[in-house]
Amino acid sequence: MLKNKVLEIRKAKGLSQEELAKAAGISRATLSKIETNDEAVITTETVSKICKALECTPREIFLE
């Protein structure tokens, strides 16, 4: 399972799950699953949407 920093970055930016989900155009339930590493498959489209909403790169979420 690939660890990610979505939760950490979201909180650092002062966003709620609801706010980020709306900005990214995904459901809050999907975001919750991603943050807890409960989502087995994360599409590149979803990663792109989250990165755009958080103003970061996939590298910042998954590699740093």
ZIKA-V717933 format. One record per residue. RES is the residue in one letter. D_CENTER is the distance of its C-alpha to the mean C-alpha in whole Angstrom. Layout:
[[RES | D_CENTER] [RES | D_CENTER]]
This chain:
[[M | 15] [L | 13] [K | 11] [N | 8] [K | 8] [V | 4] [L | 7] [E | 9] [I | 8] [R | 8] [K | 11] [A | 13] [K | 12] [G | 14] [L | 11] [S | 12] [Q | 9] [E | 12] [E | 12] [L | 8] [A | 8] [K | 12] [A | 11] [A | 8] [G | 11] [I | 10] [S | 11] [R | 10] [A | 11] [T | 9] [L | 6] [S | 9] [K | 9] [I | 6] [E | 7] [T | 10] [N | 10] [D | 12] [E | 11] [A | 14] [V | 13] [I | 10] [T | 11] [T | 11] [E | 11] [T | 8] [V | 7] [S | 9] [K | 8] [I | 5] [C | 7] [K | 10] [A | 9] [L | 8] [E | 11] [C | 10] [T | 11] [P | 10] [R | 12] [E | 11] [I | 8] [F | 10] [L | 14] [E | 14]]
